[in-house]
Amino acid sequence: MMDIGPPHQQAGEMPLSLSRRATLGLLTAVLARPALAQAPGRRHVLVLGAGMAGLTAALSLLRAGHEVTVIEWQDRVGGRLLSLPIGAGQVSEAGGGHFRANMPYVLHYLRQFRMPLIGLNDGLPTYHVKGRRIASANLANWPIPLNAEERGMTVAGNLWRYLIRAGLDTDTVLDAAWPRDLGMLDLLDRTTLGDLLQAQGASEAFLDVFDAHAGTGTRGGQALCNIPDLAYHFGDQAIVRVAGGNERLPQAMAAAVGSARIALGCKVVAIDQAGPEVRVQAANGREFRGDAVISTLGSTVLRDVAVTPALSAPKQRALETVFWEKTVKVVVQTATPSWLARGMRGWPVMGGDRPWERIIDLTGNEGGGHGNIFFYLNGDNAEAVASQDPATRAQAFVDRFRAEVPDFIDRTTFVEAFAWGEQPWIRGSFGLLPRGGGWVVAECARPEGRLHLAGDWTTLKSGWVEGAIESGLRAARQVDPAARAEGNPRIRQEGL
Ligand SMILES: Cc1cc2nc3c(=O)[nH]c(=O)nc-3n(C[C@H](O)[C@H](O)[C@H](O)COP(=O)(O)OP(=O)(O)OC[C@H]3O[C@@H](n4cnc5c(N)ncnc54)[C@H](O)[C@@H]3O)c2cc1C
């Protein structure tokens, strides 16, 4: 375990080499000042990918007076906002499932496009840790050896205290330019979440419950890219999703861009910026020409695109450094949301050090009368399901869960497994950084000639639509500093 002192000591004591300081410093510099100094004339911008990052960038450039062409591999828009009808009028989410009140851009776009919302429940999950079942509603009687100051507190309450002690919180870490303090940045880049929390007094037992809540192995993740993730999960309990499916938001944005400007079914295979125009080649033979390119492709697939002249060595290393989770969601509709009657609710509603990992309750006040949940599996738990026969793996998984926890769900009316590693257009669910990988974000934010990279994974909010939107706006502003979010909102976290 690392010994981490209070933050005001860390910043002064940090043995930062000059080159490392310069590299990390770029992160704060690039994020704090995303815009170029001079406004360009009217440009034609090719936007690769019609997910939230691409559509945000396209719409903002269009509004700023430019022409855009969005080039998308699939025959649909939305990318990792991918909604699955499960019957009886209910809809599950294979990808982005929920939004929270501490996501200002997402809330703004939801309002701007008049999305109807479903409210969801957070709050009182049940944990299964080291063979014990812990009802989080029964705070006084958790049967595990928490230390004295951890007793009688929720996981969120304890986490907040440890973050404050470490010089962090769940608000300022969501600023677009966080962290501005180089010492803090370097510390979090080199540290796991578990080490960070233990240095502030967290017990092993607390970390066990923390992992049960946030997902198996969370404590082992690099702190820098995981702190904003924690701030979303624990910093706010007001949760919503879009009635009828979250992908309705990108669909509405695509309608605003205009279907004539969106080329579906075009898998980009080459980007050539050697000549006076930038040329983008698709696998179906179509070629697109423009003045600049914004790529929102995941690093998993961008690596396969032929770029001329070749990407710089640091950019190529950045693409190799990001590693992607291969999340599997086992989507289940139950006869009723029976857990509510037993006082269980939350995001997750149940979590543990078990192969079923976490159960997310999507039901909220959705109509239809059935329960709408999914098992959220990552790492080895995801791999264990993904490696089985697609025809039977979901039902077999649910049967095993019911044998272990017979009193949680009643009769099932729909069961399906969705494996993100199997989707050719992304080959993973979300990109993460290894320890020491903090430089990647600054590197990805730096344009290569007329090629600008975006996508949630190019921010510290990887795995969140808020990060996708921020990245799309950042790339659009690199093309034209006048580019703004739809409706030109004032977003406090961006300081604009
Ligand atoms: C399992 C899971 C759970 C999540 N949960 C949440 C959540 O609860 N809340 C939240 O806010 N976020 C969540 N997210 C994250 C959210 O879905 C993403 O942050 C966001 O959708 C990413 O948008 P993007 O535009 O950056 O990338 P993407 O949506 O991946 O868009 C990239 C687009 O590029 C296209 N493309 C790829 N290769 C090519 C090519 N060669 N040529 C042309 N097009 C190409 C793809 O088809 C895709 O449409 C979750 C994601 C997953 C996978």
The ligand as an SDF file (V2000), in Angstrom:
LIG
                    3D

 53 58  0  0  0  0  0  0  0  0999 V2000
  -22.0960   -1.2940  -21.1540 C   0  0  0  0  0  0  0  0  0  0  0  0
  -22.0860    0.2040  -21.1550 C   0  0  0  0  0  0  0  0  0  0  0  0
  -22.6880    0.9130  -20.1390 C   0  0  0  0  0  0  0  0  0  0  0  0
  -22.6970    2.3080  -20.1470 C   0  0  0  0  0  0  0  0  0  0  0  0
  -23.3940    2.9880  -19.1760 N   0  0  0  0  0  0  0  0  0  0  0  0
  -23.4830    4.3390  -19.2560 C   0  0  0  0  0  0  0  0  0  0  0  0
  -24.3520    5.0610  -18.4040 C   0  0  0  0  0  0  0  0  0  0  0  0
  -25.0870    4.4650  -17.5850 O   0  0  0  0  0  0  0  0  0  0  0  0
  -24.4070    6.4190  -18.5220 N   0  0  0  0  0  0  0  0  0  0  0  0
  -23.6530    7.0960  -19.4370 C   0  0  0  0  0  0  0  0  0  0  0  0
  -23.7230    8.3330  -19.4910 O   0  0  0  0  0  0  0  0  0  0  0  0
  -22.8440    6.4240  -20.2840 N   0  0  0  0  0  0  0  0  0  0  0  0
  -22.7590    5.0690  -20.2270 C   0  0  0  0  0  0  0  0  0  0  0  0
  -22.0010    4.3860  -21.1280 N   0  0  0  0  0  0  0  0  0  0  0  0
  -21.1160    5.1330  -22.0280 C   0  0  0  0  0  0  0  0  0  0  0  0
  -21.8020    5.7740  -23.2230 C   0  0  0  0  0  0  0  0  0  0  0  0
  -22.6080    4.8350  -23.8740 O   0  0  0  0  0  0  0  0  0  0  0  0
  -20.6740    6.2720  -24.1210 C   0  0  0  0  0  0  0  0  0  0  0  0
  -19.8690    7.1590  -23.3630 O   0  0  0  0  0  0  0  0  0  0  0  0
  -21.1240    7.0470  -25.3470 C   0  0  0  0  0  0  0  0  0  0  0  0
  -22.2510    6.4690  -25.9340 O   0  0  0  0  0  0  0  0  0  0  0  0
  -19.9370    7.0790  -26.2980 C   0  0  0  0  0  0  0  0  0  0  0  0
  -20.2070    7.9130  -27.4000 O   0  0  0  0  0  0  0  0  0  0  0  0
  -19.0850    8.1350  -28.5040 P   0  0  0  0  0  0  0  0  0  0  0  0
  -19.6830    8.9370  -29.5570 O   0  0  0  0  0  0  0  0  0  0  0  0
  -17.8320    8.6000  -27.8470 O   0  0  0  0  0  0  0  0  0  0  0  0
  -18.7220    6.6690  -29.0530 O   0  0  0  0  0  0  0  0  0  0  0  0
  -19.6730    5.6010  -29.7670 P   0  0  0  0  0  0  0  0  0  0  0  0
  -21.0500    5.7050  -29.2670 O   0  0  0  0  0  0  0  0  0  0  0  0
  -18.9860    4.2850  -29.6460 O   0  0  0  0  0  0  0  0  0  0  0  0
  -19.6860    6.0690  -31.2840 O   0  0  0  0  0  0  0  0  0  0  0  0
  -18.6900    5.7100  -32.1900 C   0  0  0  0  0  0  0  0  0  0  0  0
  -19.3640    5.4730  -33.5310 C   0  0  0  0  0  0  0  0  0  0  0  0
  -18.3490    5.2290  -34.5100 O   0  0  0  0  0  0  0  0  0  0  0  0
  -18.8220    4.2300  -35.3780 C   0  0  0  0  0  0  0  0  0  0  0  0
  -17.6630    3.6040  -36.0260 N   0  0  0  0  0  0  0  0  0  0  0  0
  -16.7510    2.7740  -35.4860 C   0  0  0  0  0  0  0  0  0  0  0  0
  -15.8270    2.4300  -36.4120 N   0  0  0  0  0  0  0  0  0  0  0  0
  -16.1640    3.0720  -37.5420 C   0  0  0  0  0  0  0  0  0  0  0  0
  -15.5870    3.1220  -38.8410 C   0  0  0  0  0  0  0  0  0  0  0  0
  -14.4730    2.4500  -39.1480 N   0  0  0  0  0  0  0  0  0  0  0  0
  -16.1950    3.8850  -39.7800 N   0  0  0  0  0  0  0  0  0  0  0  0
  -17.3150    4.6090  -39.4880 C   0  0  0  0  0  0  0  0  0  0  0  0
  -17.8960    4.5780  -38.2650 N   0  0  0  0  0  0  0  0  0  0  0  0
  -17.3280    3.8250  -37.3150 C   0  0  0  0  0  0  0  0  0  0  0  0
  -19.5700    3.2790  -34.4840 C   0  0  0  0  0  0  0  0  0  0  0  0
  -20.4690    2.4650  -35.2020 O   0  0  0  0  0  0  0  0  0  0  0  0
  -20.2730    4.2520  -33.5460 C   0  0  0  0  0  0  0  0  0  0  0  0
  -21.5510    4.6120  -34.0190 O   0  0  0  0  0  0  0  0  0  0  0  0
  -22.0210    2.9960  -21.1680 C   0  0  0  0  0  0  0  0  0  0  0  0
  -21.4240    2.2890  -22.2030 C   0  0  0  0  0  0  0  0  0  0  0  0
  -21.4690    0.9140  -22.2180 C   0  0  0  0  0  0  0  0  0  0  0  0
  -20.8730    0.1770  -23.3720 C   0  0  0  0  0  0  0  0  0  0  0  0
  1  2  1  0
  2  3  1  0
  2 52  2  0
  3  4  2  0
  4  5  1  0
  4 50  1  0
  5  6  2  0
  6  7  1  0
  6 13  1  0
  7  8  2  0
  7  9  1  0
  9 10  1  0
 10 11  2  0
 10 12  1  0
 12 13  2  0
 13 14  1  0
 14 15  1  0
 14 50  1  0
 15 16  1  0
 16 17  1  0
 16 18  1  0
 18 19  1  0
 18 20  1  0
 20 21  1  0
 20 22  1  0
 22 23  1  0
 23 24  1  0
 24 25  2  0
 24 26  1  0
 24 27  1  0
 27 28  1  0
 28 29  2  0
 28 30  1  0
 28 31  1  0
 31 32  1  0
 32 33  1  0
 33 34  1  0
 33 48  1  0
 34 35  1  0
 35 36  1  0
 35 46  1  0
 36 37  1  0
 36 45  1  0
 37 38  2  0
 38 39  1  0
 39 40  1  0
 39 45  2  0
 40 41  1  0
 40 42  2  0
 42 43  1  0
 43 44  2  0
 44 45  1  0
 46 47  1  0
 46 48  1  0
 48 49  1  0
 50 51  2  0
 51 52  1  0
 52 53  1  0
M  END
$$$$
